[in-house]
Amino acid sequence: MKSNLHPASYRPVVFSDDTASFAFLTQSTAQSDDTIKWEDGNEYPLVKIHVSSASHPFFTGEEKIIDTEGRVDRFKARAAAAQARKEALANKAKKAKAAAAKKAADK
């Protein structure tokens, strides 16, 4: 095995899930500039997380969409824009076909 592969700078760090108002203290090498005063009165580095066991659907039994960055909204907007383009092209093709038919009927 390779030597010096794993980090040796483990220290107490608080991980906080703000959506579920849940935090826990553990050993980690995660870097953070934020700090928090913990229940024991000491101050520890704070790492904010989006999903924890308190908010993950597997552990809570609830089904919900966790959309912290607007991905679902962006996807829906792209789908609506694609549908609008498709309808516009269909209308343009229909008008062109009607114009060609009218031109052929006039001859």
C-alpha positions as CSV (number, residue, x, y, z in Angstrom):
1,M,0.0,0.0,0.0
2,K,1.1,3.6,-0.6
3,S,2.3,5.4,2.4
4,N,1.0,8.9,3.4
5,L,-2.1,8.4,1.3
6,H,-4.7,9.4,3.9
7,P,-4.8,12.8,5.5
8,A,-3.6,13.1,9.1
9,S,-5.2,16.5,9.9
10,Y,-8.5,15.4,11.4
11,R,-10.2,17.9,13.7
12,P,-13.6,18.4,15.2
13,V,-16.0,20.0,12.6
14,V,-19.7,20.8,12.8
15,F,-21.8,19.9,9.8
16,S,-25.1,21.9,9.6
17,D,-28.2,21.2,7.5
18,D,-30.0,24.5,7.6
19,T,-33.2,23.2,5.8
20,A,-33.8,20.7,8.6
21,S,-32.3,22.7,11.5
22,F,-30.0,19.8,12.2
23,A,-26.3,19.8,13.1
24,F,-23.8,17.3,14.3
25,L,-20.2,17.4,15.5
26,T,-17.7,14.9,14.0
27,Q,-14.0,14.5,13.0
28,S,-13.2,15.7,9.5
29,T,-10.6,17.2,7.2
30,A,-13.1,19.5,5.5
31,Q,-11.9,23.1,5.3
32,S,-14.2,26.0,6.3
33,D,-13.9,29.7,7.1
34,D,-17.1,29.8,9.1
35,T,-17.3,28.9,12.8
36,I,-20.1,28.1,15.2
37,K,-20.3,27.9,19.0
38,W,-21.4,24.3,19.8
39,E,-23.4,23.0,22.7
40,D,-20.3,22.3,24.8
41,G,-19.3,26.0,24.7
42,N,-16.4,25.5,22.3
43,E,-16.1,27.1,18.8
44,Y,-15.7,24.7,15.9
45,P,-15.4,25.2,12.1
46,L,-18.8,25.0,10.4
47,V,-19.6,23.2,7.1
48,K,-23.0,23.9,5.6
49,I,-24.6,20.9,3.8
50,H,-27.8,20.7,1.7
51,V,-28.9,17.2,2.6
52,S,-28.5,15.2,5.8
53,S,-30.2,12.2,7.4
54,A,-32.7,14.7,8.9
55,S,-33.8,15.9,5.4
56,H,-33.0,13.0,3.0
57,P,-36.2,11.3,1.7
58,F,-34.7,7.8,2.3
59,F,-34.5,8.5,6.0
60,T,-37.6,10.7,6.4
61,G,-39.9,8.6,4.3
62,E,-41.1,11.7,2.5
63,E,-40.8,12.3,-1.2
64,K,-39.8,15.8,-2.0
65,I,-37.8,17.6,-4.6
66,I,-34.6,19.2,-3.3
67,D,-33.9,22.0,-5.7
68,T,-31.4,24.3,-4.2
69,E,-30.0,25.7,-7.4
70,G,-33.2,26.0,-9.6
71,R,-32.4,23.0,-11.8
72,V,-36.1,21.9,-12.0
73,D,-37.2,25.4,-12.9
74,R,-34.5,25.7,-15.6
75,F,-35.5,22.3,-17.0
76,K,-39.1,23.3,-17.2
77,A,-38.3,26.6,-18.9
78,R,-36.2,24.8,-21.5
79,A,-38.9,22.2,-22.1
80,A,-41.5,25.0,-22.5
81,A,-39.2,26.9,-24.9
82,A,-38.6,23.8,-27.0
83,Q,-42.4,23.2,-27.2
84,A,-42.9,26.8,-28.3
85,R,-40.2,26.4,-31.0
86,K,-41.8,23.2,-32.2
87,E,-45.2,24.8,-32.4
88,A,-43.8,27.8,-34.3
89,L,-42.1,25.6,-36.8
90,A,-45.3,23.6,-37.3
91,N,-47.3,26.8,-37.9
92,K,-44.6,28.0,-40.3
93,A,-44.7,24.7,-42.2
94,K,-48.5,24.8,-42.3
95,K,-48.5,28.3,-43.7
96,A,-45.9,27.4,-46.3
97,K,-47.9,24.4,-47.3
98,A,-51.1,26.5,-47.6
99,A,-49.3,29.1,-49.6
100,A,-47.9,26.5,-52.0
101,A,-51.4,24.9,-52.3
102,K,-52.9,28.3,-53.1
103,K,-50.2,29.1,-55.6
104,A,-50.8,25.7,-57.3
105,A,-54.6,26.4,-57.3
106,D,-54.1,29.8,-58.9
107,K,-52.1,28.3,-61.9
